Amino acid sequence: MPHARDLPSLLRATTVTENHAAATEWLAAQVKAGRKPAPNLVIWPENATDLDPRSYPPVYGTIAAAVHAIGRPVLVGEVLQNPQRNVGQLWTPAHGPGPLYAKRQLVPFGEYIPFRGLLSHITSLVALQPHDFTAGRRPVIFHVGQIRLGDVICYEVGFDGLVSSEIKAGANLLTVQTNDATFEVDGQRGESLQQLAMARIRAVESDRAVVVASTTGVSAIIAPDGTLVAHTGTWQRAVLDSRVPLLNTTTLAIRLGGWPEFLITALTIGAFGWAGSLWAVAARRRRSASA
């Protein structure tokens, strides 16, 4: 709900943020009691707040209180306005909201309406997304101590170039902030498990640990070899914590990028063309023999 137009919408949106704040404050209490180690970084999922903290002081206060309680940087998934963007923003106890990464690969008919002018003459459904989101333009690396965190949001994990650009920009840790709630209302887990599988592949091809943070889907911590270090179920509140390696290797997959795919595609098209030419030659010979 990027826009809270009525009180029920406002309450639903703030509840999501309050739930994440409460979990973070619970972790802070565990750390203070000596039952858990203090984290270097806390990651909240996409849409942890759909209300721009700059425009809603209570939301700002809720996030700031959680950040101060844990005393560590927190990456918060937010929907910002003017322009409307889907972002991950790093909050720190000392400075509040700081650098942010804006989602670059927007979802058609979800975050923007293609051919809006034409479709508005055909259907009123375009009004469900009254304003198109503004896409980000570049990778962003969040610096937290020794951590160099690269962020992709939701199905950006499925785009090779977006993930590799974060590695090339210097990321030694990756995160996928996601929100699968729309697809899981009736108990389905397909999208969440698909994204988890994609994240595991990204870990292997980049030789980086990956943290998946989901609102209602499967959250996970993934080792660089694709092993699930820890994970949750769906619609389950949980706090995952683990130490992961911070690697700086550049794998062959990252160096080559999309070239193997382009080459295989070109060879496939060439093979079809070659087979077609052979078929045409054979057909001409058959016609000549029967004449």
N, C-alpha and C positions, 0 to 999 in steps of 0.2 A: 504494500500500500504506500506508494510514494507520496500520496496526498491524503491526509486525514481530513475528510470533508465533514465528518460528523463525530459525535462523541464515541459511539461504539468502535469506529475505525481507529480513533485516537487511542482508546483503551487497549485494543488488540495490539497496536503497534508498540505502545510503551511496555506492554507485558513481555514481549519478546526481548526487549532491551533489559528489562528488570530481571528476567530469568538468567541472562548471561552475566549480569552484574552480580546477582546472588551467588552464582556458581564461583565466580572469581573471588568474591569476598569469603566464601567458604574455604577456598584454597588458601587464601591469605591467613585465615584463622588456623588452618592445619600447619602452615609454615611457622606461624608464631608459636604454636604449641610444640614444635619440634617433631611433628609426625610426618611431615613431608619436606623435601628440600625446596629452597626458593628457586623458582624458575628464572631463566635468563630472559625469557620472552613468553608472553601469553597471546594466543591467536583466537579471535572470535570469528565466526563464519560470515559469509555474505548475508546482507540484510539483517545483521544484528540490530541495526536500527534503520527503519525506513523513513524516519523523521529526521530532517537535517538538524544536527545538534546546534548549529548556529542560529536556527530559527525557533527552536524549542528549548528554552532554558532548563526545564525539568529533565529532559533527555541528556543535555550536556552535564547537568549535575549528577545524574545517575552514573554515567560513564566515568566522569572525573573521580567520583567517590570510589568506584571499583579500582581504578588505576592507582589511586593513592593508597588504597587498602593493601594491594599486592606489592606496591612499591617497585614495579617493573614496567617496562614498555608493554603496551597492549595494542595489537593490530586489530582494528575494529572495522567490520564490513558496514558501510553506510550508503545511503542514497542522499546525495547532496543536490541542492537546487541552485538555479541561476549561475551556470547552466546545470541541467539535471544530469547527474553522473552516478554511475555505480562504482564505488571506490572501496579500497582498503586503505585506511588512514592510521598512521602510527601515533598513538597517544603516549606521552611520558608523564611521570609524576611532576616533573619540574615545569614543563611547558604546555601540557595539555595537548590538543590536536596539533600534529606536525605534518611531515611529508606524507603524500598520498599517491597511490597508484590508481589510475582510472581505467576501467575495463575497456579494452581495445576492440574486441570482437563481439559486437552487440548481437542480440538475438532478434531476428526479424519477427514481427508481429508480437513480440514480447517487450522489447526495449525500444523498438522503433517500428514504424509502419512504412514499408516500401510502397511507392506509388500512392501515397496518402491522398493526393488530390483526386486521382482517378477512382480509387476505391471508395472515397467518401460519397461519390455519386451512385454507388452500387449497394453499399451496406452502411448501417449506422454503427457497426461494431468497432470501427476505427476510433470512436469516441471513448472506448475502454482504455486506450492509451493516448490521452489527449496531447501529450508532449513527447517528442522523441528525445531519447537520451543522447548525450554528446559523448562520442567515443574518445578514449585516450589516444595519445600519439606515440608513446615510447615506453620502453621498459623502465622500471624504477627499482632500485636496490635500497632496501632499508638497512641502515647500519646500526647494529645493536651489539656493542662490544666486539667480539670476534665474529659474530654472525653477520653475514651479508645475505639478507633474505630477498629472494625473488618471488613475486606474487603473480598468480593467474587466478581469474575469477570464473567459477562454474565451468561451462563447456569450453572455455579457452584452453583447458588442459588437452583438448582434442586437436589443437592446431600446432603442428610441429614448430613453425616459425616463431610463435609467441613464446613457447617454453624455451627454445634454444636461445632466443634473444635475451632472456633473463640470465641464462648461464654465461653467454658471451659478455654481458654487462658486468659480470663479476659475482653472481650469486653462488654461495657455497651451501645454501639451504633453500628448498622450494616449499611454497605452500599453495594449496588450492582452497580458496574460500568459496563455499557453495551453499545453495539453498534449494533443496529438492522437495519442499513441502507440497507444492502444487501437484507433483506427480505421485505423492505417497498418501494422499488423503484416504484412498480406499484400500490401503495396505500393500500396494505394489512397491517393490524394491528395485525394479529393473534399472531405472535411471541411476539411482545411487550406487548400485553395484557396478554398473558400467563405468561410471566416473572413477570409482575406486580402482577398477582394473586398468583404466587409462593412466591413473596416477602411479600405479605400480610399474607400468611400462616406462613412464617418464623417469622414474627413479633409476631403473636399470640402464636406459640409454644415456642418461646424463651423469650417472655415478654420483647422485646426490640423494640425501635423505629428503623425504617429502612429508609434509604435515597436511592432512586433509581435515578441514574444519567445516562441519555441516550443521545447519540449524536442526533438521529433523532426520537427516539421512545418516549414513555410516561415516563417522569421523574416524581417522586413523593416523598412526605414525608409521611410516614406511622406511625401512632401511635402504641404503643404496643398491643392494642386490635384489630389491623388490619384496623382501620378507616383511610381513605384517608384524611390527613390534608390539603394537597395541591397537585395538579398534573397539568401537561401540556397536550396538544394534541400532535400529531405527526408532525414532520417537522415544529416545532414552536420554535423560540427562546424565552426563558423565564428564569427568575431568581426566584427561589423559596426560600423563607426564612421562618423559623418558629422555635420557641423554642420547644424542645422535652425533655421528661424526660430521665434521665440517670439512668437506673435500674440495680441492681446487683442480682436479684433473680435468683434462679436456678429452672426452671420448671420441672415437672415430665417428660415431653417430652425430655428434655435435659438429665436428669438423666438416663432414660431408654434407650435412643438412639434407635438403630435399633432392639432391642430385641422384641418388640411387633410385628413388621413385620415378623421377623424370626419365631416367635411362630405361628402367623396366617398362614404363608406359610406352616410350618410343619404340622399344624392341617389339612389344606386343602389337602395336599398330603396324609396324613394319612387317611382322610375321603374317598378320591378317592380309595386308596388301599383297605380299608375296604369294600367299595361298590363293588369293583372289585372281592374281594374274595367271597362276598355273591352271586354275579352273577355267579361265577364259580361253587359254591356249588349247586346253583339252577339248573344250566345247567347239572351237573352230575346227579342230582336226576331225571331230566326229561329224560335223556338218559337211566337211569336204569329202570324207570317206563315203558318206551316204548320197552325195550328189552324183 
